[in-house]
Amino acid sequence: MNSRRQFLTASASALLATTVSRANPKTFPYAEFEQRIAKKNFTGMTKDMLPTPCMVVDIDLFEKNLKTMADYAKKAPIYLRPHVKVHKSVDVAKRQVALGAIGITAATIAESELMSNGGIKGVLWTKQPASYNNLLRAIALTKKDPTFMFVVDDHDVAARVQEAAAAAKVKARVAVSVYAGLTRQGIANGKPALDLAQKIATSKNISFEGYMAYSGYASHTHGWEARRKKSAEDLAGVNETVALSKKAGMEVKIVSGGSTGTYNMDHELGLTELECGSYVFMDSVYRKVGGKTNDKVYTDFENSMSVLTTVDSKHHAGQVTTDYGNKAMAQLTDEVKGQSWLQVDKQGAEYGLLRWKDGGGEIKVGDRVEIYCSNLDMSTNCYDRYYIAKGNDIVDVWPIMGRGGAAQR
């Protein structure tokens, strides 16, 4: 028997749905919001229905970005193995592969497992399995998906990989990570890298695939010519290592690296495949590094993703409070879409600020504002889905599954 409280709750929910529907026949029945999403029924769903803050992807600009990169890779030519740490979405990865990507690049073993289990082949994990947990998971994924590949930059780790792979009766695909300007990982180029590569190549249960050299500092160097110079300097070492390897009779199948900032230069600098990631959405910081045809603004790719936020309060001159706060990864370098006179500021865990800079139109309580975030890797880690928009209409929802926390376990 239902309790009086249950009866009243059910009645209130039904009344709310009826009231909304009767008030405006075109209004989306919010009581069915999650059920509609689960059923992929987005009829009548528009941006104004969405909970905020949330991530919204402009499907037309997104598809334009994917096509621009895919077309360039085919023309260059260079293989594309895009990084998923930016979008953390199997839905996005599948669209990249459909346009010609040979696989994807992942930052964590959890991302690697997610993508492989989602049907993506050719996953490259860019960190070595130094912990026991990661080692066993890497070998288990190798057994399940022989196309999976990871990197090593340490002799002891290589020995542990050989031991674990032998015990599991698998052959692990391994690339040697070499130094390319970033001090966070990568064995020294030249003889040290060659010695490790030869150790791996002569291991019974490891297949030597080649080298990974990620020039992270080059990716955000301002100005295309300066960026090309920096990338060439950072990749000089791996080119030396590749030459030594070939002279020693070794087959180097891949030389992987690159970024959105260097995508249109690295095919001339020794790389055989690109790990670009940010190009799918772009962020406010990347847009400022400048491109080949515009030294101030990087116009090769569009800002296709924004954070939708709501103005919650307005009681002080020159500012309004929003729901885009610290926990939603608000940053001072964020930019407001289409309203350049507004400046993003912080106010608390759940509260953000928009300040007026140089005049411009007024905004009021309840208004929706779209914001281009500063760092895609960090921002996407705060949300659990992308609302896919065509104009003002929501046409799909893609889960952001490769986040930290539970996914890492």
C-alpha positions, 0 to 999 in steps of 0.5 A, a space after each residue: 500500500 502506498 503511503 500518503 507521502 508517496 501519493 502526494 509526491 506522485 501527484 505533485 510530479 504528475 501535476 508539474 508535468 501536466 502544468 508545463 504541458 498545458 501552459 505551452 503545448 510546445 514545451 518539453 515535458 521536463 519530467 521525462 527528461 532523463 527517460 527521453 535521453 535514455 531512449 534517444 528521443 530528443 523531440 522538442 528538447 532545446 538548450 533552454 531545457 538543459 541543466 547548467 552548467 553543462 557542456 554543449 557541442 555544436 555538431 556542425 562545427 565539431 564535424 567541420 573540425 574532424 573533417 579538416 584534420 582528417 583531410 589534412 592527414 590524408 593529404 600530408 600524408 601522415 597517420 592520425 592517432 588522436 588523443 582522447 584525453 580531451 574528449 574522453 568519449 567513445 562516441 567522438 573516438 568512433 567518429 574520428 576512426 570513421 574519418 580515417 584515424 588508425 586508432 586513438 591515443 590515451 593518457 591512462 590505462 582506464 581510458 585505454 580500457 574504455 576505448 578498447 572495450 568500446 570497439 576502438 582498435 589501435 589504442 596507444 597508451 602514452 604512459 608506461 605501466 610502472 605500478 603493479 596494477 597498471 602492469 597487470 591491466 596492460 597485459 590483460 588488455 593486450 590479451 583481450 586486444 592484440 592491437 593495444 600498444 603502450 610505451 616504456 622508457 625504463 629498463 626495469 619496467 621493460 623487464 617486468 613487462 617481459 615477465 608479465 607478458 610471458 606469464 600471460 602467454 601474450 606478446 605486448 606491443 611497446 614503443 620507447 618513449 624518448 625525451 622531446 622537450 618535456 621532462 615528465 618522461 622519456 629516455 635520453 635519445 641516441 645510445 640510451 634509447 637505442 639500448 632500450 629499444 634493442 632490449 625490447 626487440 630481443 625480448 621474447 614476449 615484446 614486440 618493438 613498435 618504434 618511438 613516441 616523442 611528444 613535444 608538449 612545449 612546442 604545441 603552445 608556442 606562440 606564432 607558427 614559425 616559432 612553433 615550427 622551430 621549437 618542434 624541430 628542435 624538440 624532435 631532432 633527438 628522436 630523428 637521431 635515435 631513429 637513424 641509429 636504430 635503422 643503422 643497427 638493422 631495427 625496424 621502426 614502425 612508428 614515430 608518434 607525437 605531435 599536437 593540434 598546434 603542430 599538426 601541419 608541420 610535424 610530417 616534415 619533422 620526422 613523425 609518422 603519426 599525430 596524437 592531436 586532441 584539442 582540435 575536436 573542440 578547441 579552447 580559449 587558450 589554444 586559440 591564442 597561439 596563432 596559426 599559419 595564416 593568422 599569427 594572433 588567432 588560431 583559426 584552423 579549427 573552430 570553438 565547437 564546444 561551450 559550457 552553458 551557464 545560467 545567470 542566477 543573481 544580479 544585485 551589484 553594479 557591473 557584475 552578475 552571478 552565474 552557476 559556473 563556479 570553481 567546481 565547474 572549472 571556471 577560469 579567468 582565461 575563459 571567454 564568453 561566446 559572442 559577448 566580448 564585453 563580458 569577463 569570466 571571474 570566480 566567486 566560489 565552489 558553485 558560483 561564478 561571476 561575469 563582469 562588464 569590461 567595455 560596456 556592451 549589452 545588459 544581461 538579466 537573471 535567468 539568461 543563458 550564457 555560453 562560455 569557451 573553457 580554457 583547458 579542455 583536458 581539465 574541464 571535460 573531467 568535471 562533466 558527465 555528458 555532452 549535449 549535442 546541439 544543432 542550432 538551438 535544438 538538442 539532437 543527441 547526448 554523448 556520455 563522457 566516460 573516460 573521466 577520473 574517479 570511478 573510471 580510473 578504478 
